[in-house]
Amino acid sequence: MRPVSAAIVGSAETTELGKIPDMSGTQLHCDAALNALADAGLTPADVDGIACAGESPTTLALLLGITPDWVDGTQVGGCSFMLHVRHAAAAIAAGHCSTVLITHGQSGRSRVGMGGWGGAGAGLNVQFELPYGPVGPPTLFTLPVLRYMKTHGVTEEQLAMVAVVQREWAGMNPRAYVRDPITVDDVLDSPMVAWPFRKLMCCLVTDGGGALVLTAGERAGDFPHRPVYVLGTGESVETPLVSQMDDLTTSKAFRVSGRQAFAEAGITPADVDHLMIYDAFAHLPLYGLEDLGFCAPGEAAGFIWERNTAPGGRLPLNTNGGGLSYTHTGMYGMFAIQESVRQVRGQAPAQVDGVTISVAHGVGGMFSAAGTVVLGNQLP
């Protein structure tokens, strides 16, 4: 399959990350949008396509003064932005638009303008899972991780190591929310949230956002920074109920999304120099490594334990510190893409030498959706 010819020519996060008590989610979308446009040397007048999640594209277009030819409001959770990249690349290739702005902004910590925490009263999870006691992701995600640990013999220490290694990367990143080194014992001694998750195995809760600007690959050399080409993309969904996964030790959506993206890019895992896997909780990188083909089933925990993903390892993973240490506003996928872009550009705080291909993989809900993006520094 021929790769889509599109490139990311603008990329930026909100001016601040972490605690931003004086900006709403909508304002964070706009802040990120203007920063990304400035990074590309553009203004809102140059944009003819817009995509966002967590905010109405209608509202964003109005506030930025854009009347777009193409709009995408796809919202499937934290991987929505991977899907936006895929849809934008296809729209550009089809001639529906030429310059697409993708935005994210959430007041996840300060909750400015975010409303309450209530869910849809008629949702399947409300009817068929919540009556049994789970009260959100920290408890719902325990179902697959406990089965995974039992099936593959993964220990609590190995699960804790995911957080330890990512904190090492965060220590090299001045914008990371937490940077102090931690040990496996520190993780296991942190407060219990829901077995087996301790506090340091759970994502941060922060404010912030990010934005991307995409255009046709052949135009990419006309912009200020090194272009980052979209080599391949994938998307899929499985189930809104974690209890109804086909197999609790692997994600069908992950496998489909990854297979699509790798096939479109014409690569194998051996070609990947740098990897970002959504890490709302410490077990997610284990599933990602296996479902994307970097490790055989049951081998990911040992792979991380042996420091293959740590600084100096052969597969640098979550080099911004991830959702566990860098930032996590609620929908983290945008930040994974941002770090992939920085690494391919050669501009990351914890820059890995020789990154030509980076993969950003995201999850939505409790394994309900997945999106994968393969980025590179050369035209496909």
JOVEN-V65667 format. One record per residue. N is the residue number from 0. RES is the residue in one small letter. NEAR is the number of other C-alpha atoms within 8 Angstrom. Layout:
n:res:near
N:RES:NEAR
N:RES:NEAR
This chain:
n:res:near
0:m:4
1:r:5
2:p:10
3:v:11
4:s:14
5:a:14
6:a:14
7:i:15
8:v:16
9:g:14
10:s:16
11:a:13
12:e:14
13:t:13
14:t:7
15:e:7
16:l:13
17:g:10
18:k:8
19:i:11
20:p:7
21:d:5
22:m:10
23:s:13
24:g:14
25:t:11
26:q:9
27:l:16
28:h:17
29:c:13
30:d:10
31:a:18
32:a:15
33:l:10
34:n:14
35:a:16
36:l:15
37:a:10
38:d:13
39:a:13
40:g:8
41:l:9
42:t:9
43:p:10
44:a:7
45:d:7
46:v:13
47:d:13
48:g:14
49:i:14
50:a:14
51:c:16
52:a:13
53:g:8
54:e:9
55:s:9
56:p:13
57:t:6
58:t:8
59:l:12
60:a:12
61:l:9
62:l:8
63:l:8
64:g:8
65:i:11
66:t:7
67:p:10
68:d:8
69:w:10
70:v:9
71:d:10
72:g:9
73:t:10
74:q:8
75:v:9
76:g:10
77:g:14
78:c:18
79:s:14
80:f:12
81:m:18
82:l:13
83:h:13
84:v:12
85:r:11
86:h:9
87:a:11
88:a:16
89:a:9
90:a:11
91:i:14
92:a:11
93:a:6
94:g:7
95:h:9
96:c:11
97:s:11
98:t:13
99:v:14
100:l:13
101:i:14
102:t:15
103:h:14
104:g:17
105:q:17
106:s:18
107:g:13
108:r:10
109:s:10
110:r:9
111:v:11
112:g:7
113:m:10
114:g:6
115:g:4
116:w:4
117:g:4
118:g:6
119:a:6
120:g:5
121:a:6
122:g:8
123:l:9
124:n:9
125:v:12
126:q:9
127:f:8
128:e:12
129:l:10
130:p:8
131:y:6
132:g:6
133:p:9
134:v:8
135:g:6
136:p:8
137:p:11
138:t:10
139:l:11
140:f:10
141:t:12
142:l:11
143:p:10
144:v:11
145:l:9
146:r:10
147:y:12
148:m:10
149:k:8
150:t:7
151:h:7
152:g:8
153:v:11
154:t:7
155:e:8
156:e:8
157:q:12
158:l:13
159:a:14
160:m:12
161:v:13
162:a:14
163:v:13
164:v:12
165:q:17
166:r:16
167:e:13
168:w:15
169:a:17
170:g:13
171:m:9
172:n:12
173:p:7
174:r:6
175:a:13
176:y:9
177:v:9
178:r:12
179:d:6
180:p:8
181:i:8
182:t:8
183:v:10
184:d:6
185:d:8
186:v:15
187:l:10
188:d:7
189:s:9
190:p:6
191:m:9
192:v:9
193:a:9
194:w:7
195:p:9
196:f:12
197:r:15
198:k:10
199:l:11
200:m:13
201:c:12
202:c:13
203:l:11
204:v:10
205:t:15
206:d:17
207:g:17
208:g:17
209:g:18
210:a:18
211:l:15
212:v:15
213:l:15
214:t:15
215:a:14
216:g:10
217:e:7
218:r:7
219:a:12
220:g:7
221:d:5
222:f:10
223:p:7
224:h:9
225:r:9
226:p:12
227:v:14
228:y:15
229:v:16
230:l:15
231:g:15
232:t:19
233:g:15
234:e:15
235:s:11
236:v:9
237:e:11
238:t:10
239:p:10
240:l:11
241:v:13
242:s:6
243:q:6
244:m:10
245:d:6
246:d:6
247:l:11
248:t:10
249:t:7
250:s:14
251:k:9
252:a:14
253:f:15
254:r:10
255:v:11
256:s:15
257:g:16
258:r:10
259:q:12
260:a:14
261:f:13
262:a:10
263:e:14
264:a:13
265:g:6
266:i:10
267:t:7
268:p:8
269:a:6
270:d:7
271:v:13
272:d:11
273:h:14
274:l:13
275:m:15
276:i:13
277:y:14
278:d:12
279:a:11
280:f:10
281:a:14
282:h:10
283:l:11
284:p:11
285:l:10
286:y:12
287:g:11
288:l:11
289:e:14
290:d:14
291:l:12
292:g:8
293:f:9
294:c:12
295:a:8
296:p:7
297:g:10
298:e:9
299:a:13
300:a:11
301:g:8
302:f:11
303:i:14
304:w:10
305:e:6
306:r:10
307:n:12
308:t:13
309:a:14
310:p:8
311:g:7
312:g:9
313:r:6
314:l:11
315:p:15
316:l:11
317:n:12
318:t:12
319:n:13
320:g:16
321:g:15
322:g:14
323:l:19
324:s:16
325:y:14
326:t:18
327:h:16
328:t:16
329:g:9
330:m:10
331:y:14
332:g:15
333:m:15
334:f:11
335:a:16
336:i:11
337:q:12
338:e:12
339:s:15
340:v:12
341:r:10
342:q:14
343:v:15
344:r:12
345:g:9
346:q:8
347:a:10
348:p:8
349:a:9
350:q:8
351:v:10
352:d:4
353:g:5
354:v:11
355:t:10
356:i:13
357:s:16
358:v:13
359:a:15
360:h:17
361:g:14
362:v:16
363:g:13
364:g:11
365:m:12
366:f:13
367:s:14
368:a:18
369:a:16
370:g:18
371:t:16
372:v:16
373:v:15
374:l:16
375:g:13
376:n:12
377:q:7
378:l:8
379:p:7
